[in-house]
Amino acid sequence: MDNYNRLLLIVFFIGLISMPMHGQTKLSAQSIMKFLNVGVGARAVGMGDSFITNGDDVSVAFWNPAGLGHLTGIHTMIEMNRWISDIQQYSFAASTDLGVYGVLGVTFTMMDYGEIHGTTIDIVSASSGAFEYVETGNVNVTNMAIGVLYARAISNQFSIGGQLRYVYSGLGSNLIQSVGTPEMLDNNLGALAFDLGTRFNTEFNDLTFSMSLRNFSREVRYPRMSQGYYLPLIFSIGFSIDAASMVMQENTVHSLIVSINGLHPMDYAEKMNVGAEYGYNRQFYLRGGYKFNYSLESFTTGLGVRYPLSDDEHLQFDYSYTAMRYFDGVHRISVSSHF
């Protein structure tokens, strides 16, 4: 089977997987564990989240696991994201190649919401029509996801990958007031999620096509809730190309990666991410992007500096800024390495 036929087979396979999930969706614009939609990696976010075609950065594991298929050696990435409303996000990714057996990787992300004060309605005042609130102590909120992924290069051009993640939403506990003894309700929930992806590089000016399906899960319920919900399933398809190589033949100094991704979320209207990355001498990078049809996010920008340790090893620092509606802009910092 040649590469073209393999690509068609994977397209058909992912299409079959994604279609039933949309049929199962009972509620429009509703899903849980929305922290999974927050972008990871300053490089990716600097390009407007248009990143599923990337194949040389371990942070692509959060966007398309197939992007790790051609990585060699050991790659690591650690990121800190100052999200909206003083929420902090910390993420980590690492991969190692197994030779002819593919690439194995791990991912981790966690949201730190800080200290949240809990309250509940006072049942005595509510019975008389005067609603008053009483404090119930601090609420410890923890959202995190940890994953193990595997990717393999089927050929020099084509790779596939998948990731299994355990996703945890810890919303603490709340006090339910009643006429009798008050009841403490636990609001913690764990679920398994799957990511699948493909990547195909045509080797023509680095023209690359990719698809990914993220956050595939069964229906889950919080304690004492009759209504079930899904994780925020997203199907993405996109392409990228090195525009500099199209106009400057045999160019080894400049690169200009232009990328466009289309997204079909389960719980929102279709979106589009457009981004670009200019690189000079494979050491200095400028990035920009725009996110269409988002409720909060709009344009993004960023920069990167790569410090070579040898021909095949380097350290890299990346920064990105995301403009937000109704909130202050978001800053991200990532540090990555390749050994």
Secondary structure, 3 states (H helix, E strand, C coil): CCHHHHHHHHHHHHHHHHHHHHHHCCCCCCCCCHHHHCCCCHHHHHCCCCCCCCCCCHHHHHCCHHHHCCCCCEEEEEEEEECHHHCEEEEEEEEEECHHHCEEEEEEEEEECCCEEEEEECHHHHHCCCCCEEEEEEECCEEEEEEEEEEEECCCCEEEEEEEEEEEEEEEEEEECCCCCCEEEEEEEEEEEEEEEEEEECCCCCCEEEEEEEEECCCECCCCCCCCECCCCEEEEEEEEEHHHHHCCCCCCEEEEEEEEEEEECCCCCEEEEEEEEEECCCEEEEEEEEECCCCEEEEEEEEEEEECCCCCEEEEEEEEEEECCCCCEEEEEEEEEC
